[in-house]
């Protein structure tokens, strides 16, 4: 037999929080790969399949999108957190597209291409994000391609970013998006930072 609460003791209704998080970075840095890895790792929380808008060559034309719902206990009730997660195109000619698709964000994961030949592209893309994101927006940096010996290491990347942007990002996380290494950790670090700011 199931006991139903009496009218004198109403059940507390869960709270709904909706968040918009984006992946930002230069072209082919690993943004879509990171999103797909997170979608797979947290598939039991995913609300629908990943939506892709790509060219015939498989390059991101608009963005990739998926959503998750996480339920967190909150005192006598629960909080349902819906995360809208997008990977925005990194191609330079689509800057206006990035700015439109990334409007009103709650947080961003910057995917840095740490291969030496892409250092300038990553620096330019990070500068774009800093100009675009409102001051105080939580940002996590993924130091991607850490499986390549010549890649810039996280400590070096953090030092480089701190020369101009100290205090504008939460932390640098070493990742290998193709294997999923630390990609979920970067996502959870950002989600935690965003939720702390929401309090």
N, C-alpha and C positions, 0 to 999 in steps of 0.2 A: 504494500500500500504506500502511495506517495502522499506525504503531508504537504499541503499547500499553505502558504503563509496567510494568516488572518488579515482582515482589512485594517486592524489596529496596528499591525506590524508590516508596513509596506516594504517590499524588497527594493534595496538600493539599485538604481539603474546604472549599468556600466557607462563610463565616460568614453567618448570617441575622440581620438586625436588623429588628425591627418597631416602627414609630413611629405614634403617634396625634396628629394635628394637627387643630385645629378653627378655623373662622371664627366669631368672636363679634362682636356689635355690635347696634345698635338695629334695629328693624323697618325694612325697605326701604332699608337703608344700602348694599346691594350685595354681600352675602355670597354668595348663591346665584349671582349674576352672576359674581363673582370665581371661585368654584369651577368654574363651567362654562367660563370662559375658560382656567383652568389645565388642566382636563380636555381641552380642545381642543388647547392648545399642546403638551401632553405626551402626546398620544393614543397615540403609539407605545410608551409605557411603561405605559399604563393596563391594568389586569388585567381590567376588565369595564366595562359601561356604568354611567353615573351612575344611582343609585337616588334617586328623589324621593318624599317623603311630604308632600303638599301638600293644602290645602283646594281646593274646587271653584273658588275665585277665584284660585288659583295662589299663595297665601301658604304659606310653610313651616309645616307643622303639627308635625313632629318634627325631621327634619333631611334634608339631601341628603348622599349618601355616594358616594365612589369610592375606588379604591386604585391605587397605582402601584408598580412594581418597578424600581429603579435598581441597576445592577451597577457597583461601584467597585473598581478594582484596589487590592489591599492586600498589598504585599510579594510573596511567591511565590504568593499565592492571591487570591481576590476576596471582596468583601462584597456580599451581596444585601440591599438596603434596601427593605423594603416599607413604604410610607407609606399609612396609613389616614386619609383626609381627609374631614372633615364640615363642613357649614355648618349651624349650629344656629339654631333659630327665635329671632327677636329680639323677638317680641311680649311685652309685660310680663307678661301673665297666664300665660305658659308658663315662668316662671323655674325651677320644679321640673323641668320637662322638660329645660331647658338643663343644669341641674346633673347630672341623671342621665345624659344623653347625652354630656356632656363630662367624665365622671369619668376619672381616671387619664390625663390628657393629658401629652404630651411637649412640646407647644408650642402657641401660639395666635397667630392673625392677627386683630387687632382692626380691624374696618372702621368707621372714623369717618365719619359723615355730616357733611360739612363745610359744608353749606348752613346759612345763619344760623338759620333757623327750627327746625333740628334739633340745635342745639348742646347744649341741656339733655338731650335724649334720649341723645346720644352720651356726655356726661359721666356720666350715671347708669349707662349700660351699661358704661362702662369701670370705674367704681367696683365694679360687680357682678363683673366679671372679676377685678379685683385682690383682691376678697374671696374669690373662688372658687379661683383658681389658686394652687397651692403656691408659696411664696417660692422664687425662683430659676428658675421656669418661663420659658423664652425667649418673649418676646412681640414681634412686629413690628406696628406701627401703619400701616394704610393710610389716608392722608388722601384720602378719595374725593370724587368730584364736582369735581375740579380743572378741569373744562371749563366750570364755571359761574363767571362773573366775581366774584360776591359771596361765593363760598366762602372759608372760612378757609384760609390758605396753610399749608403744612407747617411752616415755621419758627415761625409763631404757635401752631399746635397743639402743637408740641413744647414751646414755652415754657410754655403753659398746663398741659400734663400734668406738666412738671417741677416746677411749684410744689408738687405733692403727691406725685408718683409717680416722682421722679428715681431712676434706677437700676433701675426695675421693667420697663422696656422697652428693646429693643435700638436701635431707630431708627424714624423716621417716613418712610414712602415715599409720594410723591404718586402717586395713581392716578386713572384713569378706567375704571371696571370695564366700562362698556358698550362700550368699544372695546378693552379688554384692556391699556390703557397701564400698564406697570409692574407689572401683577398678577403675572406670572410672576417678576419680579425680587423682589417681596415674598415670594413662596413660597420661592424659592431662598435668600433671605437667612435666612428662618426655618429652613429645612432645614439650612443650614450651622451656624447657632447651636445647633440641637438636637444635631447630630452632634458638634460641639466639646464640648458638655456631656457626651456619652456616653462620651468618651474616658477 
